[in-house]
Structure formats: C-alpha cells, structure tokens
Amino acid sequence: MTLFFGAVVHAEIAVIVSASNANSALDQDTISRVFLGKTSTFPDGSQAIPVDQNEGSASREAFNDKVLGKSSSQLKAYWSRLIFTGKGTPPKESGSDADIKGLVAKNPNLIGYVDSSVVDGSVKVVFKF
C-alpha cells in the first residue's frame, strides 16, 4: 500500500539523451542553460538541441519547476523577450513521454525529459529528479 501511494504522489522525471551520446551525466545548471537557450552545446562540445513535452503535461510542469525554476507563465515571458529581440527560440514541443523518447533515441544531439518509467536501452539518463 505504501509503495503504491508513494508512486502516485511523485513520479520520477529523467532527463535523457540518445544511448549514442558521449555525455553520461549532466548537472542541473547545464541542463537549464541548454533548455533556456543560453548554450547550444553539451560539455563535450557536441550540439545540444532541447525538446520540450507538450504544454500542460505533468512531466513538463515538473521539469520547468524543478530544473528551470520557472512557472509556465514565467517561461512564456522569458521566451517572448528573447524572440522579440531575435536572441533565441524556445525548444520545439514534441509530444508525450513516448514521442520524446523516440526522437531522442534516434538523434544524439537531442536532449529531452520523460517519466522515468518509459526509459529503456535506446536512451541514456543523464539527470533524474
């Protein structure tokens, strides 16, 4: 009973890259910088392309709050400023946990986040929360 209750309360989110990506672990600051458009490379120098889940998904809300430290309205304002000044574009919205995992598995430059229950050998977990 306790296990079931705990699972309902807190799903673990995994930040993932392709199994063929050379990076095996990333810190929260690096992930945040990639998703906020402040850097476009992984620590090893390879290109880093973030993909977001669809707006309103539980995984996206948790990621925005725990990793980026921003609410969805704060992120909208952040990206509106960057788009207006020509200094950046937000990550593409690419669907659900399964959609993100499929995309990331096929492209070593992509980084995304999913509920940890969908992780398999096609992707590598570089951060969990």
VEXDO-858611 format. One record per atom (N, C-alpha, C, CB): x, y, z negated; chain; residue in three letters; residue number from 1; atom name. Coordinates in steps of 0.2 Angstrom, whole numbers. Glycine has a CB too. Layout:
<sites>
   east  north     up  chain  res    n  atom
      X      Y      Z      A  ALA  NUM    CA
...
</sites>
This chain:
<sites>
   east  north     up  chain  res    n  atom
      4     -6      0      A  MET    1     N
      0      0      0      A  MET    1    CA
      4      6      0      A  MET    1     C
     -5      0     -6      A  MET    1    CB
      9      7     -4      A  THR    2     N
     14     12     -5      A  THR    2    CA
     17     14      2      A  THR    2     C
     19     11    -10      A  THR    2    CB
     20      8      5      A  LEU    3     N
     23      9     12      A  LEU    3    CA
     19     12     17      A  LEU    3     C
     26      2     14      A  LEU    3    CB
     13     10     17      A  PHE    4     N
      8     12     22      A  PHE    4    CA
      6     19     21      A  PHE    4     C
      1      8     22      A  PHE    4    CB
      5     21     15      A  PHE    5     N
      4     28     13      A  PHE    5    CA
     10     33     15      A  PHE    5     C
      2     29      5      A  PHE    5    CB
     16     31     13      A  GLY    6     N
     22     34     15      A  GLY    6    CA
     22     36     22      A  GLY    6     C
     28     31     12      A  GLY    6    CB
     21     30     26      A  ALA    7     N
     21     31     34      A  ALA    7    CA
     17     36     36      A  ALA    7     C
     20     24     37      A  ALA    7    CB
     11     36     33      A  VAL    8     N
      6     41     36      A  VAL    8    CA
      8     48     34      A  VAL    8     C
     -1     39     33      A  VAL    8    CB
     10     49     29      A  VAL    9     N
     12     56     26      A  VAL    9    CA
     18     59     30      A  VAL    9     C
     14     56     19      A  VAL    9    CB
     23     55     32      A  HIS   10     N
     29     58     35      A  HIS   10    CA
     32     53     41      A  HIS   10     C
     34     59     30      A  HIS   10    CB
     30     55     47      A  ALA   11     N
     34     52     52      A  ALA   11    CA
     40     54     53      A  ALA   11     C
     29     52     59      A  ALA   11    CB
     45     50     55      A  GLU   12     N
     52     52     56      A  GLU   12    CA
     53     54     63      A  GLU   12     C
     57     47     54      A  GLU   12    CB
     56     60     64      A  ILE   13     N
     57     63     71      A  ILE   13    CA
     65     61     73      A  ILE   13     C
     55     70     72      A  ILE   13    CB
     66     59     79      A  ALA   14     N
     73     58     81      A  ALA   14    CA
     74     62     87      A  ALA   14     C
     73     50     83      A  ALA   14    CB
     80     66     86      A  VAL   15     N
     82     69     92      A  VAL   15    CA
     86     64     96      A  VAL   15     C
     87     76     90      A  VAL   15    CB
     85     64    103      A  ILE   16     N
     88     59    107      A  ILE   16    CA
     91     62    113      A  ILE   16     C
     83     54    109      A  ILE   16    CB
     96     58    115      A  VAL   17     N
    100     59    122      A  VAL   17    CA
    100     52    125      A  VAL   17     C
    107     62    121      A  VAL   17    CB
    102     52    131      A  SER   18     N
    102     46    135      A  SER   18    CA
    108     41    132      A  SER   18     C
    104     47    143      A  SER   18    CB
    107     35    132      A  ALA   19     N
    112     30    130      A  ALA   19    CA
    118     31    133      A  ALA   19     C
    109     23    131      A  ALA   19    CB
    118     34    139      A  SER   20     N
    125     35    143      A  SER   20    CA
    128     42    141      A  SER   20     C
    124     35    150      A  SER   20    CB
    125     46    137      A  ASN   21     N
    128     52    135      A  ASN   21    CA
    134     51    130      A  ASN   21     C
    122     57    131      A  ASN   21    CB
    139     55    131      A  ALA   22     N
    145     54    127      A  ALA   22    CA
    144     56    120      A  ALA   22     C
    151     57    130      A  ALA   22    CB
    140     60    118      A  ASN   23     N
    139     63    112      A  ASN   23    CA
    135     58    107      A  ASN   23     C
    135     70    112      A  ASN   23    CB
    138     56    101      A  SER   24     N
    135     51     97      A  SER   24    CA
    131     54     91      A  SER   24     C
    139     46     95      A  SER   24    CB
    133     60     90      A  ALA   25     N
    129     64     84      A  ALA   25    CA
    130     71     85      A  ALA   25     C
    132     62     77      A  ALA   25    CB
    124     75     84      A  LEU   26     N
    124     82     84      A  LEU   26    CA
    122     85     78      A  LEU   26     C
    120     85     90      A  LEU   26    CB
    124     91     76      A  ASP   27     N
    121     94     69      A  ASP   27    CA
    115     98     71      A  ASP   27     C
    127     98     66      A  ASP   27    CB
    112    100     66      A  GLN   28     N
    106    104     67      A  GLN   28    CA
    107    111     70      A  GLN   28     C
    102    105     60      A  GLN   28    CB
    113    114     69      A  ASP   29     N
    114    120     72      A  ASP   29    CA
    115    120     79      A  ASP   29     C
    121    123     69      A  ASP   29    CB
    119    114     81      A  THR   30     N
    120    113     89      A  THR   30    CA
    113    112     92      A  THR   30     C
    125    107     90      A  THR   30    CB
    109    108     89      A  ILE   31     N
    103    106     92      A  ILE   31    CA
     98    113     93      A  ILE   31     C
     99    101     88      A  ILE   31    CB
     98    116     88      A  SER   32     N
     95    123     88      A  SER   32    CA
     97    127     93      A  SER   32     C
     95    126     81      A  SER   32    CB
    104    128     94      A  ARG   33     N
    107    133     99      A  ARG   33    CA
    105    130    106      A  ARG   33     C
    114    133     98      A  ARG   33    CB
    104    124    107      A  VAL   34     N
    103    121    114      A  VAL   34    CA
     95    123    115      A  VAL   34     C
    104    114    114      A  VAL   34    CB
     91    121    110      A  PHE   35     N
     84    122    111      A  PHE   35    CA
     82    130    111      A  PHE   35     C
     80    119    106      A  PHE   35    CB
     86    134    108      A  LEU   36     N
     84    141    109      A  LEU   36    CA
     88    145    114      A  LEU   36     C
     86    145    102      A  LEU   36    CB
     91    141    119      A  GLY   37     N
     94    144    124      A  GLY   37    CA
    101    148    123      A  GLY   37     C
     90    149    128      A  GLY   37    CB
    104    147    117      A  LYS   38     N
    110    150    115      A  LYS   38    CA
    116    147    118      A  LYS   38     C
    110    151    108      A  LYS   38    CB
    115    140    120      A  THR   39     N
    121    137    123      A  THR   39    CA
    118    132    128      A  THR   39     C
    125    133    118      A  THR   39    CB
    121    130    133      A  SER   40     N
    119    126    138      A  SER   40    CA
    123    120    139      A  SER   40     C
    118    129    145      A  SER   40    CB
    128    118    134      A  THR   41     N
    132    113    134      A  THR   41    CA
    132    109    128      A  THR   41     C
    139    115    136      A  THR   41    CB
    134    102    128      A  PHE   42     N
    135     98    122      A  PHE   42    CA
    142    100    120      A  PHE   42     C
    134     90    124      A  PHE   42    CB
    143     97    114      A  PRO   43     N
    150     98    111      A  PRO   43    CA
    156     96    116      A  PRO   43     C
    151     95    104      A  PRO   43    CB
    154     91    119      A  ASP   44     N
    159     88    124      A  ASP   44    CA
    160     92    130      A  ASP   44     C
    158     81    126      A  ASP   44    CB
    156     97    131      A  GLY   45     N
    157    101    137      A  GLY   45    CA
    152    100    143      A  GLY   45     C
    163    101    140      A  GLY   45    CB
    148     94    142      A  SER   46     N
    144     92    147      A  SER   46    CA
    137     96    147      A  SER   46     C
    142     84    147      A  SER   46    CB
    134     97    152      A  GLN   47     N
    127    101    152      A  GLN   47    CA
    122     98    148      A  GLN   47     C
    125    102    160      A  GLN   47    CB
    119    103    144      A  ALA   48     N
    113    101    139      A  ALA   48    CA
    107    104    142      A  ALA   48     C
    115    103    132      A  ALA   48    CB
    102    100    143      A  ILE   49     N
     95    103    146      A  ILE   49    CA
     90    100    141      A  ILE   49     C
     94    100    153      A  ILE   49    CB
     87    105    137      A  PRO   50     N
     82    103    132      A  PRO   50    CA
     75    102    135      A  PRO   50     C
     82    108    126      A  PRO   50    CB
     72     97    133      A  VAL   51     N
     65     96    135      A  VAL   51    CA
     60     96    129      A  VAL   51     C
     64     89    139      A  VAL   51    CB
     55    100    129      A  ASP   52     N
     50    100    123      A  ASP   52    CA
     44     95    125      A  ASP   52     C
     48    107    123      A  ASP   52    CB
     41     93    119      A  GLN   53     N
     35     90    120      A  GLN   53    CA
     29     95    121      A  GLN   53     C
     33     86    113      A  GLN   53    CB
     24     93    123      A  ASN   54     N
     18     97    125      A  ASN   54    CA
     16    101    119      A  ASN   54     C
     12     93    127      A  ASN   54    CB
     14    107    120      A  GLU   55     N
     12    112    114      A  GLU   55    CA
      7    108    110      A  GLU   55     C
     10    119    117      A  GLU   55    CB
      7    109    103      A  GLY   56     N
      2    106     99      A  GLY   56    CA
      3     99     97      A  GLY   56     C
     -5    106    103      A  GLY   56    CB
      8     96    100      A  SER   57     N
     10     89     97      A  SER   57    CA
     13     89     90      A  SER   57     C
     15     85    102      A  SER   57    CB
     12     84     87      A  ALA   58     N
     14     83     80      A  ALA   58    CA
     22     84     80      A  ALA   58     C
     11     77     76      A  ALA   58    CB
     25     80     84      A  SER   59     N
     32     80     84      A  SER   59    CA
     35     87     86      A  SER   59     C
     35     75     90      A  SER   59    CB
     32     90     90      A  ARG   60     N
     34     97     92      A  ARG   60    CA
     34    102     86      A  ARG   60     C
     31    100     98      A  ARG   60    CB
     28    102     83      A  GLU   61     N
     27    106     77      A  GLU   61    CA
     32    104     72      A  GLU   61     C
     20    105     74      A  GLU   61    CB
     34     98     70      A  ALA   62     N
     39     96     65      A  ALA   62    CA
     46     98     68      A  ALA   62     C
     39     88     64      A  ALA   62    CB
     47     97     74      A  PHE   63     N
     54     99     77      A  PHE   63    CA
     55    107     76      A  PHE   63     C
     54     97     84      A  PHE   63    CB
     50    111     78      A  ASN   64     N
     50    118     78      A  ASN   64    CA
     51    120     71      A  ASN   64     C
     44    121     81      A  ASN   64    CB
     47    117     66      A  ASP   65     N
     48    119     59      A  ASP   65    CA
     54    117     56      A  ASP   65     C
     42    116     55      A  ASP   65    CB
     56    111     56      A  LYS   66     N
     62    108     53      A  LYS   66    CA
     69    110     56      A  LYS   66     C
     61    101     52      A  LYS   66    CB
     69    109     63      A  VAL   67     N
     75    110     66      A  VAL   67    CA
     76    118     68      A  VAL   67     C
     76    106     72      A  VAL   67    CB
     71    121     71      A  LEU   68     N
     72    128     74      A  LEU   68    CA
     70    133     68      A  LEU   68     C
     68    129     80      A  LEU   68    CB
     67    131     63      A  GLY   69     N
     65    135     58      A  GLY   69    CA
     60    141     60      A  GLY   69     C
     71    138     55      A  GLY   69    CB
     56    139     65      A  LYS   70     N
     51    144     68      A  LYS   70    CA
     44    141     69      A  LYS   70     C
     54    147     74      A  LYS   70    CB
     39    145     68      A  SER   71     N
     32    143     70      A  SER   71    CA
     31    143     77      A  SER   71     C
     27    147     66      A  SER   71    CB
     26    140     80      A  SER   72     N
     25    141     87      A  SER   72    CA
     24    148     89      A  SER   72     C
     19    137     89      A  SER   72    CB
     21    152     85      A  SER   73     N
     20    159     87      A  SER   73    CA
     26    163     87      A  SER   73     C
     15    163     82      A  SER   73    CB
     31    162     82      A  GLN   74     N
     37    165     82      A  GLN   74    CA
     41    163     88      A  GLN   74     C
     41    163     76      A  GLN   74    CB
     41    156     90      A  LEU   75     N
     44    154     96      A  LEU   75    CA
     42    157    103      A  LEU   75     C
     44    147     97      A  LEU   75    CB
     35    158    103      A  LYS   76     N
     32    162    109      A  LYS   76    CA
     35    169    109      A  LYS   76     C
     24    162    108      A  LYS   76    CB
     35    172    104      A  ALA   77     N
     38    179    104      A  ALA   77    CA
     45    179    106      A  ALA   77     C
     37    182     97      A  ALA   77    CB
     49    174    103      A  TYR   78     N
     56    174    105      A  TYR   78    CA
     57    173    112      A  TYR   78     C
     59    168    101      A  TYR   78    CB
     53    168    115      A  TRP   79     N
     54    167    122      A  TRP   79    CA
     51    172    126      A  TRP   79     C
     51    160    124      A  TRP   79    CB
     46    176    124      A  SER   80     N
     43    181    128      A  SER   80    CA
     49    187    129      A  SER   80     C
     37    184    125      A  SER   80    CB
     52    188    123      A  ARG   81     N
     58    193    124      A  ARG   81    CA
     63    191    129      A  ARG   81     C
     61    195    117      A  ARG   81    CB
     65    185    128      A  LEU   82     N
     71    183    132      A  LEU   82    CA
     69    183    140      A  LEU   82     C
     73    176    130      A  LEU   82    CB
     63    180    141      A  ILE   83     N
     60    180    148      A  ILE   83    CA
     60    187    151      A  ILE   83     C
     53    176    148      A  ILE   83    CB
     57    192    147      A  PHE   84     N
     56    199    149      A  PHE   84    CA
     63    202    151      A  PHE   84     C
     53    203    144      A  PHE   84    CB
     68    200    147      A  THR   85     N
     74    204    148      A  THR   85    CA
     79    200    153      A  THR   85     C
     78    204    141      A  THR   85    CB
     76    194    155      A  GLY   86     N
     80    190    160      A  GLY   86    CA
     85    186    157      A  GLY   86     C
     82    194    166      A  GLY   86    CB
     85    185    150      A  LYS   87     N
     91    182    147      A  LYS   87    CA
     89    174    145      A  LYS   87     C
     92    185    140      A  LYS   87    CB
     84    172    147      A  GLY   88     N
     83    165    146      A  GLY   88    CA
     76    162    148      A  GLY   88     C
     84    163    139      A  GLY   88    CB
     75    156    148      A  THR   89     N
     69    152    149      A  THR   89    CA
     68    147    144      A  THR   89     C
     68    150    157      A  THR   89    CB
     62    146    142      A  PRO   90     N
     61    141    137      A  PRO   90    CA
     62    134    140      A  PRO   90     C
     54    141    134      A  PRO   90    CB
     63    129    136      A  PRO   91     N
     63    122    138      A  PRO   91    CA
     57    120    142      A  PRO   91     C
     65    117    132      A  PRO   91    CB
     57    115    147      A  LYS   92     N
     51    113    150      A  LYS   92    CA
     47    109    145      A  LYS   92     C
     53    109    157      A  LYS   92    CB
     41    109    146      A  GLU   93     N
     36    105    142      A  GLU   93    CA
     36     98    146      A  GLU   93     C
     29    108    141      A  GLU   93    CB
     37     93    143      A  SER   94     N
     37     87    147      A  SER   94    CA
     33     81    145      A  SER   94     C
     45     84    148      A  SER   94    CB
     28     82    141      A  GLY   95     N
     24     77    139      A  GLY   95    CA
     24     75    132      A  GLY   95     C
     24     72    143      A  GLY   95    CB
     23     68    131      A  SER   96     N
     22     65    125      A  SER   96    CA
     29     61    123      A  SER   96     C
     17     60    125      A  SER   96    CB
     29     58    117      A  ASP   97     N
     35     54    115      A  ASP   97    CA
     37     49    121      A  ASP   97     C
     33     50    109      A  ASP   97    CB
     33     45    123      A  ALA   98     N
     35     41    129      A  ALA   98    CA
     37     44    135      A  ALA   98     C
     28     36    131      A  ALA   98    CB
     34     50    137      A  ASP   99     N
     36     54    143      A  ASP   99    CA
     43     56    142      A  ASP   99     C
     32     60    144      A  ASP   99    CB
     45     59    136      A  ILE  100     N
     51     62    134      A  ILE  100    CA
     56     57    134      A  ILE  100     C
     51     66    127      A  ILE  100    CB
     55     51    131      A  LYS  101     N
     60     46    130      A  LYS  101    CA
     62     43    137      A  LYS  101     C
     57     40    126      A  LYS  101    CB
     57     42    142      A  GLY  102     N
     58     40    149      A  GLY  102    CA
     62     45    152      A  GLY  102     C
     51     39    152      A  GLY  102    CB
     61     51    152      A  LEU  103     N
     65     57    155      A  LEU  103    CA
     72     57    153      A  LEU  103     C
     62     63    155      A  LEU  103    CB
     73     57    146      A  VAL  104     N
     80     57    143      A  VAL  104    CA
     84     51    145      A  VAL  104     C
     79     58    135      A  VAL  104    CB
     81     45    145      A  ALA  105     N
     84     39    146      A  ALA  105    CA
     87     39    153      A  ALA  105     C
     79     33    145      A  ALA  105    CB
     84     42    158      A  LYS  106     N
     87     42    165      A  LYS  106    CA
     92     48    166      A  LYS  106     C
     81     43    169      A  LYS  106    CB
     92     53    162      A  ASN  107     N
     97     59    163      A  ASN  107    CA
    101     60    157      A  ASN  107     C
     92     65    165      A  ASN  107    CB
    108     59    158      A  PRO  108     N
    112     60    152      A  PRO  108    CA
    113     68    150      A  PRO  108     C
    119     58    154      A  PRO  108    CB
    110     72    154      A  ASN  109     N
    111     79    152      A  ASN  109    CA
    105     82    148      A  ASN  109     C
    111     84    158      A  ASN  109    CB
    100     78    148      A  LEU  110     N
     94     80    144      A  LEU  110    CA
     94     78    137      A  LEU  110     C
     87     76    147      A  LEU  110    CB
     91     82    132      A  ILE  111     N
     90     81    125      A  ILE  111    CA
     83     82    124      A  ILE  111     C
     95     86    121      A  ILE  111    CB
     80     78    120      A  GLY  112     N
     73     79    118      A  GLY  112    CA
     72     76    111      A  GLY  112     C
     69     75    122      A  GLY  112    CB
     66     76    108      A  TYR  113     N
     64     73    102      A  TYR  113    CA
     58     69    102      A  TYR  113     C
     64     79     97      A  TYR  113    CB
     58     64     98      A  VAL  114     N
     52     59     99      A  VAL  114    CA
     51     56     92      A  VAL  114     C
     53     53    104      A  VAL  114    CB
     45     54     91      A  ASP  115     N
     44     50     84      A  ASP  115    CA
     48     44     84      A  ASP  115     C
     36     47     84      A  ASP  115    CB
     52     43     79      A  SER  116     N
     57     38     79      A  SER  116    CA
     55     31     80      A  SER  116     C
     61     38     72      A  SER  116    CB
     48     30     80      A  SER  117     N
     45     23     81      A  SER  117    CA
     46     21     89      A  SER  117     C
     38     23     79      A  SER  117    CB
     47     26     93      A  VAL  118     N
     47     24    100      A  VAL  118    CA
     54     23    103      A  VAL  118     C
     44     30    105      A  VAL  118    CB
     59     25     99      A  VAL  119     N
     66     24    101      A  VAL  119    CA
     68     17    102      A  VAL  119     C
     71     27     95      A  VAL  119    CB
     71     16    108      A  ASP  120     N
     74      9    110      A  ASP  120    CA
     81     10    112      A  ASP  120     C
     69      6    115      A  ASP  120    CB
     84      5    115      A  GLY  121     N
     91      5    118      A  GLY  121    CA
     92      9    124      A  GLY  121     C
     93     -2    120      A  GLY  121    CB
     87     12    127      A  SER  122     N
     88     16    133      A  SER  122    CA
     90     23    131      A  SER  122     C
     81     17    137      A  SER  122    CB
     89     25    124      A  VAL  123     N
     91     32    122      A  VAL  123    CA
     96     31    115      A  VAL  123     C
     85     36    120      A  VAL  123    CB
     99     36    114      A  LYS  124     N
    103     37    108      A  LYS  124    CA
    101     42    103      A  LYS  124     C
    111     38    110      A  LYS  124    CB
    100     40     97      A  VAL  125     N
     98     45     92      A  VAL  125    CA
    104     49     89      A  VAL  125     C
     94     42     86      A  VAL  125    CB
    104     56     90      A  VAL  126     N
    109     60     88      A  VAL  126    CA
    108     64     82      A  VAL  126     C
    111     65     94      A  VAL  126    CB
    102     64     80      A  PHE  127     N
     99     68     73      A  PHE  127    CA
     93     65     72      A  PHE  127     C
    100     75     75      A  PHE  127    CB
     91     65     65      A  LYS  128     N
     85     62     63      A  LYS  128    CA
     83     67     57      A  LYS  128     C
     85     55     60      A  LYS  128    CB
     76     68     56      A  PHE  129     N
     73     72     51      A  PHE  129    CA
     66     69     49      A  PHE  129     C
     73     79     52      A  PHE  129    CB
</sites>
